[in-house]
């Protein structure tokens, strides 16, 4: 910032001028001009006194407060900030709401006809005889990779949505639009996640295990309602995931694999640089605003599903359930738990490794990385 020139004080005429009043000192804020080579802290304004021109009458001294940045207030308004007391109130409210739902569900089970409905539809229906039990090795590996990639996709997607100034930028080797390194990471993880999902889907149908998560009878709907009611009363439905999921699980897994995942992919591609920008007819039929309106809620659905899924895994027999997807066995021991713990440790390490100092060398293999 340029220095503010000192005001020039002209001497008034001797005949008409009264005695000169004391000069008024005005605090003027001048930003420091020396660059800070080793710090990224915001510049701290310095204050120096400037003698004002004499006036006919001496007004009271005026001290102007240095202008403060409005960014913290804007950020607080945009992202929200809650105190510990507010979080406690939210937690108490959530527990109270859950208790009300449990009591309401227990009351529903006493209504006429409901016990008979629960007896007729216990929560699951029989699968075809050709359905194989258990979880093969490829299901265990794709399940782990899905956990790892989904966590990092959600993290990077949140960063893309909220970060005002990216730490670095990436430009493809073939030329194109410069994007933030967080968006590059998000899109790269999306590609790996889609490849993992495609491998899972191909092996699922090739092995005949698709009927584990694809409904084969209309009885799935009343049984799913029965299972939901049992969950809400905290009287868990019988768990036998090694052989057959209950109908509510089956519907949710079908929704995740065959509806939510493709929806996340289609909306993500529409917002990415892979989408053809010159296809005017296609762009008009499928507008980017529609993709944005669907993509973020789809991510929230995945977050909610993961939280409920993990909770039920531990609440309905942790050791046995973890052995199914990590140990490949139906016995009850600690093998699956320790494999699950290792998977969480690897995912946590990936979470903390997803930083510019680690990402930049990898991103340079596919394009150019710059600080601005």
N, C-alpha and C positions, 0 to 999 in steps of 0.2 A: 504494500500500500504506500502511495506517495505521501511524503510529509506534508502536513497542512501548513500553508504559509502563515507567518505571524501577521496579525492585523496591523496596518499602518495607522499610527495615531497622529492626527494633524492638530496643530496648536490652534485653539480658538482665538478669535479677535480679542485684543486686550480690553477694549472699551466695554464690550457686552458680556464678557465671560465672567461668571462668578467663580468663587474658589473651587478648584477641581476637587470633586469628591474622590474618595478612595476607589481604586480600581476594583472591579468585580472579578472574582476568580471563578472561572467556569471550568469544570472538569471535563476534559475532552478525551474520548477514548480513541486510542490509536493502536492499531494492531502491530505487534512486533514484526519487524521485517527480516530479522535474521533467520535463515532456514535452520530447522532442527534436523540434523543429519541422522541422528541415532534414535529418534523418537517419533512415534506415530500419534502422540497425544495431540488433541486439538490445541491450537494456538491460544495462549493466555493473554488477554488484552492488558496493555499497560496504560497507565494514566499519567498525563503531565499537565501542568497548569499553564494556561495561556492568559495573558493580561488582556482584558477587554477594553474597548475604547471608553473613555469617560462619558458618563451620561449626565443629563440635567439634574436628575434626581437619582439617588442611589437606591436601587431596588434591593430586596433581600438576596443574599447569596443563593444561587441556584446550583445544585449538584445533580447532574444528569447521571443516572445509573447506566452502567455499560449494558449494551444490548446482549441478551442471553439467547442462546439457540433454542429454537422451538422443537427441535428434533426429538428430544426425549418425550415431550408431551404427545407429539404425533405418534411416536412409536408405541407409547403406552395405550393410546386410543386405538391404534391399529391392532396390536397383538394382545392387549389386555394384560393387566397385572393384578394378581390376587394376593391378599395377605393370608397369613396362616389361619387366622380366624375364619376367613371366607372359605378356605379349603376344608376346614373342620365342619363348617355348616353344610357344605356340599356333601361331604362324606356322611354326615348324620342324616341329611335328607335322603341320600341314596339308600342307606340302610333302612330308614323308615318306609320308603317306597317299596323296597323289596319285601319287608315284613308284611305290608298291606297286601301285596300281590300273593304272597304265600297263604295268608289267611283267606283271601278271596277264593283262591284255587281250592283250598280245603273245603270251603263252603259249597263250591260248585259240585264237588264229588258227592255231597249228601243230597243233591237234588234228585227227584224221581227220574229213573231211566239212566242216570249217569253211571252208577255201579255196573249195570248190565252192559252199557257201552264199553266200559273199560275191560270187562270180562270177555266180551266178544272180540275186541280189538286190543290185544295186550301191548301193542307198540311196535310189533314187527310181523312180517309175513314170511312164509317159507320161500327160499330161493329155488330156482330150478336145480335138479339133481346134478347137472353138469358144472355147477359153480364150485370152484376149488376154495378150500379154506387157507388161511395163513397169508403171509406177506412175503413175496419173493425178494431177493436181494436188490433188484432194480427198483422196487417200490420203496425200499428203505433208503437207497441212495438219492433218488429223486425227491423223496420227502425231506431229507436233510438239505439238499441244495435249494429246495423251495423255501425252507426256513431262512437259510443264509441270504439268499437273494432278495426275498421279500422284505426282510428287515432293512437291508441297505437301500432298496428301492424306496421304501417309505421314508427313510431318513433323507435321502438325496432329493426326493420329491418335495418334502417339506422345506428343505433349504432353497430349492428353486423358487418356491412360492413365496417365501418370506424374506430372503436375504436381499438387502437393498444394493450392496456393493460386493460383487463376487470377488474372491481372492485372486482369481486368474481367469484367463479366457483361452478358448481353443478354436483353431481354424483348421478345417480339413485340408489335406495335402492337395486335393484336386480343386481347391478353391470353394468358396461358398460363404455363407453367413457365419460370422464370428459368434460363438455362444459361450456362456460361462462354463467353467470346468465342472461345476456341479451338475449342469444340464447334460454335459457330455457323459459324466458318470451315470446319471439317471438313465439316459438312453442306452448306454452300453450294457448296463445291468438288465434293462428291459429285454435286450436281444438275447442275453444269456438265459434269462427267465423263460422267454418264449421257446427257446431251443430245448430247455429242460422239460417244459410242459409238453412240447410236441413229442419228445422221446417217450414220456410217460404215457401219453394218449395212444401212441402206436403200440407200445408193449401191452397196454391195458386191453386193447381190442384183439391183438394178436394172441394173447394168452387166454382169452375168454373170460378174464376177470372183470370185464366191464359191467357185468350184471351185479357186482357188488355195490356200485354207486349209481347205476342207471336203473330206475324203477321198471319192473317187469309186470306189475299188476296194479290195478286201480285201488287195491286195498292199501296202497302206500299212504293215501291221504287220510283216511280215518285212523289208521295206525299212527301216523305222524301227529295227529291231533291228540291221540291218547298218550303218546310219549311226551308231548309238550305239557299236558296236564299233570303227568306224573313228575316231570322235572320241577314244575312250579310248586307242587306240594312238598317237594324235597323227599318224596318217596320214589327214589330213582328207579327207572325201568331196568329190567334185567340186562346186564351188559355181557355180550358175547361177541365182541368185535372180531375175534379170530375167525369166527364162522360166518357171522351175519351182523351187519349194522342194524340198529333199530331204524324205523322208517323216517324219523326226523333227521337222524344223521345222514341217511341216504339222500334225502332231498337237499340237505344243506351241502353235502359234498358234490352232488350233481350241479347245484347252483354255482358253487365256487369254480369248479373245473370247466363246465360247459357254457356258462353264461357270464359270470363276473370276470373271469380271466380273459375271454375273447373281447368283452366290452372294454376292459382296461387297455387291451392291445389296440383295438380299432380307434379309440379316442386318442390314445397316445400317439399313434402314427399320424393322425390328422394334425396334431399340434407340432409334430417334429419336422425336421428339415428333409426327411425322406418323402414327404408328401409332395406330389407334383403341383407347383404353384401356377403353372400355365394352363391347367385343365379347368377352364372357366365354368363349363357346364357342371363338372363334378364338384367343384368348389361351391357353386351356387346351391347344388342339391344337398351337399353335406357341409354346412358352414362350420367354421372353426369355433364359433361361439357355442354351438351345440356340443361339440366335443369337450370344451372347457366345462360346460355345465354338468356333464356326466362323469368326467374323469376324476375330479376331486371327490365327489360322493362315493364313487366306486372304491377309491383308496380308503375312505372312512369305513366302508363296509368291510374291507379286508381287515382293518385294524380291529373292529368290533368282533369279527369272526375269530380272529386269532386269540383275543382275550378270553372269549367264552370257551373256545376250543381247549386252550391250555388249562383253564379252570376246571372244566369237566374231566379232562385227562387225569388230573390229580385228585379230583373229588370222587371219582368212580372206580378207584383202584389204580394208583399211580404205577406201582411196580409191574403189574401185569400189562397195563396199557403201553408203558414205555418199552417193555420187552417186545410187544407186537411190532412197533415201528422202528425200533433201533436194535433189538436183539434177534428178531426173526424167530421167536419162540413163544409158546403159550404158557411156559412155566413161570412161576413167580420167584424171581431172584433179583439181584442187584445189577445184573449185566446191562440191561437196557437203561437203567438209571445213570450209570457211569458213562455210557456212550452218549446219552442225552446231555450230561454235564459237559462232556468234551465238545459236543456240537454247540452248546451255548458259549463255551469259552472261545471257540473258533469264530463264532458270529460276533462276539464282543470284541475280539481282536480286529476283525474286519471293520467294525463300527469305528474304532479309534484310528485305524490305519487309513481310513478314507479321508485323508487330508491332502492339501495341495503339495506338501513336501514329498508325499508318497505317490500321489496321482500324477504329478507333472511328468516324471520320467516315463510313465506308462502311456500317458496321453501323447507324448512326443513321438511315439512309435507310429501313430496314426495321423498326426497333424502337427501344427505349430502351436506352441503354448506361449502366451505373452501375459504381461501384468496389466495391460490395458488395451 
